[in-house]
Amino acid sequence: MSFGREIRRYEEQAHRYTISSIKFGVLSPQMIRSMSVVEITNESPRNELDEPMPGGVLDPRLGNPEPNSYCPTCGNDRDHCPGHFGHIDLALPVINVLFAEYIYLILKGVCLNCSHIKIDPKKKQRYIKRAWELRKNLPYMYDLFVKKIVKEASETERCPNCGKENIKIVFEKPHKFFKVTKDGEHIELMPSEIRSVFENIPDEELILYGLYCEAGAQAYGAGRKADCIRPEWFILQALPVPPLTVRPSILHEGGERREDDLTHKLVDIVKVNSKIRKDKTAGSVAMALKNDYDVLQLHVITYFHNELPGIPPATHRGVKRLKTLVQRLSGKEGRFRNNLIGKRVNFSARTVISPDSNLDINEVGVPVDIAKILTVPEVVTPYNIDFLRQLVLNGADIHPGANYIYRQKTKSRHNLRYVTDRSFLANMLEVGDIVERHLMDGDIVLFNRQPSLHRMSMMGHIARILPYRTFRLHLTVCPPYNADFDGDEMNLHVPQNSEAQAEARSLMLVENQIISPRYGAPIIGFTKDYLTSSFLLTRDEKRLDKARLFNLLSIYDEIPKMDMVRNWEKTHSGRLLFSILLPKDFTYSLKSRLEEDVIIKEGVLVKGVIDKRSIGAEQADSVLHRLVREYGNRFGGDFITKFASVLDRYLLSRGFSIGIEDLKLPEEVVEEIKEIEREAHRKVEEVIRQYREGRLELIKGLSPEESLEQKIHEILADARTRAGLKALESLDKDNPLYVMVISGARGTDINVAQLTAMLGQQTIRGERISRGYGKRTLTVFKEGDIGTKARGFIGSNFYRGLNPVEFFFHAISGREGLMDTAVKTQESGYLYRRILYSMEHLQVDHDFTVRTSYGKIVQFVYGEDKVDPARSDHGKPVNVERLVDSISLLYPKGKYAGSKYIDEILSKVKDEIPPSLYEELRTVLMRKRANKEVVREAVRQAVLNYRSSTIDPNTAIGVITAQSIGEPGTQMTLRTFHYAGVKEKNVTIGLPRIIEIVDAKQKPSTPRMTIYLDEEHRYSQEKAEEIANKIKSTKLRDVVLGYSIDLASRRVVFKLDMDALEKVGLTPKDVKRVFSRRYSTELNGDLLAVKPSMKLKEGEETNLDIIVEKLRKAAERFLERHIAGVQGIMRVTVDRVVNEETGEEEWVLYTAGSNLREVLTFEGVDPTRTVTNDIFEIYEVLGIEAARNAIINEIKAVLDEQGLDIDYRHIMLVADLMTREGVIKQMGRYGVVALKESVLAKAAFETTVPVLVKAAVRGETDYLRGPTENIIVGSRVPIGTGSVDVYIRVGSDGGDGKEA
Amino acid sequence: MPSSDNELDEKLKKIILSHRLVPEHRILSKEEAQKVIEKYCGGDKYKLPYIRKSDPIVKALGAKKDDVIMIIRRSPTAGVSVYYRLVIG
């Protein structure tokens, strides 16, 4: 079957191409027609026989042939036909809504008469030149420039070109345009009219509207051939009809057919279109025609976008909204986020996980049933042919078997499941064939648990094929995956080629991920029962009998010398078990959780207990951290595996459990705790009494109510803490609760307090529970009762049990916790996504600069010192103290080398190491009075250590940074405020504050300043307070006792408060001066009269009521007037702090409200240190670099307050990216993401369709250099190992691999 | 007091430049700037980070469009670190 077209089979020319770039543009009607294979004119899609109608929307020429038939256009079968466009010729032109805004922009700038831009021709030439420059170099400023030009053009009186009057245009969203006549009448501009104006716009002027035209570019040396985006194409004359592959019919069971939403919409359009065409030829009534025209316009609008405000959405019989073009692309379920970014894979498996402490930490247990499905392709070589033959013989059903073989000679694939004679195939096997064998012990696989918040969420494991149906993993790898075994499932992927396998082994293997790039310390370590066990094993009193000791020793591969064992049995056999694993030259000391010494000397634990501080996960500077840093990942992994199995076995044999009896405290302790509770009650009653009698001592800056609450909080919190401590102290040293808390295995002293002593205050939003029935929380209380019990204090504990009222309060508080977590995960998830899409395209270049994928520089030296946080020692490249100490042990002899020698040695390496390391080496070597050998060796090793801790070129640093900030987001509090006792210090903290900062919000929700004072004022409280009073914004209200109205002379008279005036250092004259500029004033002693200007309407002059009312309003206005101090500084408190640099105590001011510019120039202020938390203000006053530092400081302050450990370099990169453009850009769609060069990357984030439309209008090209773009088109990402290729040199000097 | 406006500006300028948050800024000579551009951007100066003409520091230094400003930052990781910014309109 042929429709007279040449039939081309795509298969015959099956080349593989790589996409090098994607160009966006707008199709011209000519183009739409020429790429169309059929004009759609037939309004019924199918005939009576249910066959597609020729010329209908389902015309077979559009592609997507039925199974077993061929496409009439291209001759391919269903799998190979790409689909073909058709088109509808519209009877009347119709606006393409997507471009409506751009049409409006052009209409504003263009002269409706002559089609030229309404700008003076000379100026125009200059603008054109500037526009091309900006477009090329500063696209973000080009956008603003276009807006500016169009604004200028729209505001001219007459067109400078033809002299015709400028006509105002009104845009009625989403698609109607009107011109406004002189009498203010609105006349609709019909699409055809707009079209004809647009058609005459000269090519070279297009650039001024933001449109792209290479013809214009040519003149400015930018383009080659004429290639334009013409504005008249924004008005549709022909509509492309997408191929059937895009909108397939769905065949339901029972032969019922359902057409795609787009098909439905197209049918609607064809129907009206033919109706209009008929009407036109018949010469129908204008009204009817106009009606149909409107319907056509609406159908075309909803065909593009079905969720526009003001347009009734197209529906399926009024029920379900149709998903049309825009809806297909945008949102989480849209094409971009669901299909283009979210790819699906083969060779993966998912099942429930369970623990197995007999595995190596690098291993993962894989069920046999899964191993028989997942395969690894292995090329047959002379070395493995026998082995592979055996696998082929085993077939698909016996475990180490194979599922497929690919024979090179015949280029054929054989499924072993359906081959009867496998021995035949096994014998046929030749070198070069490929056997897809089962997954086996020792294969590398990727293991992953969602949510994949950081790179340790997907690590390389060595497969271990095991019986049963779950994935098994070692318990110490739970923290990085954040996994537990309450039903968690995980995914497993099998890399399919040797390059991927090698990468997984060397980069992703668990032991190489022990140190987290977030903070440069181990994230993998001992947790939970391991810590319990280690604590019990190594504490002072522990002795193991011989049998047990040898039993445990037998787990290790090497058994130490017998005399050592004999000795230890007498002294401390538990510590021996730990010491054996240590390297013989390892010396270290630290403090245990009980602040007791832990001393390791030359590989022997001499003193102290090994608890969480020593070997716990997420602990910096622990024994584990030192071991991994100094003896390598392999050693670290091995240490963890071995010690874990001993700890496991020990705890198993010793036994460890907890029961209700363990929570029982001795009678006398219970009595003591009750007394603590009673005392707290008494104290609270006392402060309540004081409050009621109005003699409560107020806390600075707080109202009486707030002060009362604050005090009650303190009393009750203190009571619980003391009760908890009492309880913990009274516990037996073998009490499991005690063991767990002290070792760091589980629980804190608060948990102990709640279990055994008292639950304490229950809160909602950090406040005592106060809602309920009007003036009481529950009806069992008297109205107005604000005592402890009535407001949610729980004196009971979990052991004793709660009474119903307590239980209820506890449930309230508990529910708040649940809601918080739910909200938190959402908020932090979105924050993470924004940061990720803002930074995903950043990588470290070969010159150690950080650049975007398109070469723009963000940092000149990564982290300013090139150091990779993952290779750092808790942020530092070299631990100088430790280095010098350990070298001193090797070279103990010799006298102090002297500062001259140290400087001499150091000067040789000065250019190689960062200044901070240089300084540290210098000071430490001098302080420790190192001898010459130590100096030489320490400097040599420091340089080596520094070199090995530098970051690799092509590291995807943006992603790592985003992960390092995004991952801990869930751990941040949602509680907005922090009560530091003084109100002026209470600032937004936690997640909300971080969001505020990276959002680049113009004003922080709690603006605060920290004002340092000059020499004269900083050392005395009086002087500080003097400044505080002066700096605080004083309103007239603050210095006035009252006012009266002088009706006769129509003035307001204020009685000034002389004391208050003196306090803020003002005289009545000063007050007068404020008003005398604008009003007539009179000062008489402490009476100040001001005459406000009054506008009175006719007939009001005599109405005294109205005049009094007006005067009163004026007086109230005057009272609010700022008369002295610094505007915006609402409250000031004075506090004493210690200067970190000088160690001196000084007085500083904390303010609510901020006004940096004025405070800096205020007399008595130290302008070099005074800061605000308003980053925009800092930018405006102190510039972009100061803003960058402010961003870092503000983020750091939040993280420190939350106790989160994040490497400084991550925060720096965020700040540098946000300030790269010279202004503060938010990490989101209007800021950093909008600056991305890639259209696809922007579209994949948010506002998909507007991004695509803009790209089309601008004629942008996506060069596919960033990661997101490449994921979308399906090629390898040019970042990390994706940006290098591996070559192997074959021949002369053998096969040394070389990267190129 | 209109006469003191300039005075105030001068004073503010001094204060701004001596503030803790503001690192040392220096305008590079044409030759130095060209070297930086060659070294880092292969000639395309727009690859550098930017600073606005309206930035208070740019105004205080009197830098002009297309100047390259060298910034000597105090760095908690490296001690001292150098950054460059191109002045744009």
Chai-1 contact restraints between the chains, C-beta under 6 A:
chainA,res_idxA,chainB,res_idxB,connection_type,confidence,min_distance_angstrom,max_distance_angstrom,comment,restraint_id
A,N137,B,Y46,contact,1.0,0.0,6.0,A-B,restraint_1
A,G855,B,K47,contact,1.0,0.0,6.0,A-B,restraint_2
A,K856,B,K47,contact,1.0,0.0,6.0,A-B,restraint_3
A,I857,B,Y40,contact,1.0,0.0,6.0,A-B,restraint_4
A,I857,B,K47,contact,1.0,0.0,6.0,A-B,restraint_5
A,I857,B,L48,contact,1.0,0.0,6.0,A-B,restraint_6
A,F860,B,Y83,contact,1.0,0.0,6.0,A-B,restraint_7
A,G863,B,T77,contact,1.0,0.0,6.0,A-B,restraint_8
A,E864,B,S75,contact,1.0,0.0,6.0,A-B,restraint_9
A,E864,B,T77,contact,1.0,0.0,6.0,A-B,restraint_10
A,E864,B,A78,contact,1.0,0.0,6.0,A-B,restraint_11
A,E864,B,S81,contact,1.0,0.0,6.0,A-B,restraint_12
A,D865,B,T77,contact,1.0,0.0,6.0,A-B,restraint_13
A,D865,B,A78,contact,1.0,0.0,6.0,A-B,restraint_14
A,P914,B,A78,contact,1.0,0.0,6.0,A-B,restraint_15
A,P914,B,G79,contact,1.0,0.0,6.0,A-B,restraint_16
A,P915,B,G79,contact,1.0,0.0,6.0,A-B,restraint_17
A,P915,B,V80,contact,1.0,0.0,6.0,A-B,restraint_18
A,S916,B,A78,contact,1.0,0.0,6.0,A-B,restraint_19
A,S916,B,G79,contact,1.0,0.0,6.0,A-B,restraint_20
A,L1160,B,I15,contact,1.0,0.0,6.0,A-B,restraint_21
A,P1167,B,I15,contact,1.0,0.0,6.0,A-B,restraint_22
A,T1168,B,S18,contact,1.0,0.0,6.0,A-B,restraint_23
A,T1168,B,H19,contact,1.0,0.0,6.0,A-B,restraint_24
A,T1168,B,R20,contact,1.0,0.0,6.0,A-B,restraint_25
A,R1169,B,R20,contact,1.0,0.0,6.0,A-B,restraint_26
A,L1182,B,I16,contact,1.0,0.0,6.0,A-B,restraint_27
A,L1182,B,H19,contact,1.0,0.0,6.0,A-B,restraint_28
A,L1182,B,L21,contact,1.0,0.0,6.0,A-B,restraint_29
A,L1182,B,V22,contact,1.0,0.0,6.0,A-B,restraint_30
A,G1183,B,D55,contact,1.0,0.0,6.0,A-B,restraint_31
A,G1183,B,P56,contact,1.0,0.0,6.0,A-B,restraint_32
A,G1183,B,I57,contact,1.0,0.0,6.0,A-B,restraint_33
A,I1184,B,I51,contact,1.0,0.0,6.0,A-B,restraint_34
A,I1184,B,D55,contact,1.0,0.0,6.0,A-B,restraint_35
A,E1185,B,P23,contact,1.0,0.0,6.0,A-B,restraint_36
A,E1185,B,I71,contact,1.0,0.0,6.0,A-B,restraint_37
A,A1186,B,L21,contact,1.0,0.0,6.0,A-B,restraint_38
A,A1186,B,V22,contact,1.0,0.0,6.0,A-B,restraint_39
A,N1189,B,L21,contact,1.0,0.0,6.0,A-B,restraint_40
A,Y1208,B,P76,contact,1.0,0.0,6.0,A-B,restraint_41
A,R1220,B,P49,contact,1.0,0.0,6.0,A-B,restraint_42
A,E1221,B,Y50,contact,1.0,0.0,6.0,A-B,restraint_43
A,G1222,B,Y50,contact,1.0,0.0,6.0,A-B,restraint_44
A,G1222,B,I51,contact,1.0,0.0,6.0,A-B,restraint_45
A,G1222,B,R52,contact,1.0,0.0,6.0,A-B,restraint_46
